[in-house]
Amino acid sequence: MINYTSDITKFIQKLVSIPSVNGINNEVEIIKTIKSEADKLGLPNKIIFKDKNHPNIFVGENFDKKTGLLLIAHVDTAGIGDETKWVHKPFGSEIENNKLYGRGAIDNKAGIALSLYSLKILKDQGKLHLAKFVGVSDEEKGADSIFGARHLLDQGLQAKAAIYTYSGNDTITIGHRGQVKLWINVIGESAHSGSSSWQNGSRGASAIDALNNFLTKVNKFKLKRTHKAFPKYTFKQTVLFVEGGSFTSLVPDKVRALIDARLLPNHSNEKYIEDIKNLTKEFETEKIKFSVEVQTNLPAAFIDPNEKIVKILKKLSKEVLGNNPEVRGCGPANEGYMFINAGIPTICGFGVSGEGAHSKDEYLEIDSISKILEIYQKTALLV
């Protein structure tokens, strides 16, 4: 088989050099670049969109047939954070010590390149029908966008099995936890913080004090179930963000907090939301009012560890990588639930080696490119 490592590396460098940060850049340019590469490789493709600023690309054949292996990658990236903390330029695509650095290197631009070249190899073998690829937009918004994977599935996208080509190959990720994000909004009553009416309690009600009391109790909230597909994870709740107050010397009459909860498949997102709403009522008074706004509500999802796609990846991991990856669900939520719920057994993450996703100096290990390419291509032959 031809060694495509150099071509793939150069293509990943090109992709990384194009900023596609969710909420800052749209995905138009990166989709055009993927299309250009697919055209160069002689791969049939089409751009599909619900919103022209968030296009997706399908490469291959049999879009709506339940055949072949579907390789999935999102084309947007997380933000870069404080650029001064990076040693390597976020969009510099620099190579050092056989590592390719840059935002999106492993999450998820290597997956884009490896998917296209897997299809190229299959096409040259006369077996293009055995695999297809989708590059989806707007995943980093929160894995619940109507413009990316959701739109493609609504248009009828199907496959026999799928791999979301996220980084990492020490785990065959058979699912992910659910995620709920709730804004807790509190309204109080303002007063001058130096006034006698605030001193004697006749006027004013601190929204921040009320929120603090609520958060003290909500931090003790537990869901104690475990799940065999998620041996390393359980329920976890985090306060991500707090903002409030109105002015100096004013008793704060408004504040809000964002709570992030991660739930297992045998937890109920809806019951958790209802429990939090009920808990807020305990802290309401004549002057203090709470409201709860659901920002994100993603279900947990997983596939049977005995699915054929899982067995294939275990076998190929041993043969090609010489490892014995864990088979389990992961903590962070992603779009895997969309494909699983559409009846496509989906690996929610398996790809190149590397580190730094959503962090500084994200990188991929170039030595892993040829091995993962081989696994993707051989998986398509076996699935």
Beta strands, then each sheet from edge to edge (+ up, - down):
strand 1: 45-48
strand 2: 56-60
strand 3: 69-74
strand 4: 95-96
strand 5: 99-101
strand 6: 131-136
strand 7: 161-164
strand 8: 171-176
strand 9: 178-187
strand 10: 236-244
strand 11: 254-263
strand 12: 289-298
strand 13: 301-302
strand 14: 326-330
strand 15: 346-347
strand 16: 354-355
strand 17: 363-365
sheet 1: 1+ 2- 6+ 3+ 7+ 15+
sheet 2: 4+ 5- 17+ 16-
sheet 3: 13+ 8- 14-
sheet 4: 10+ 11- 9+ 12-
end
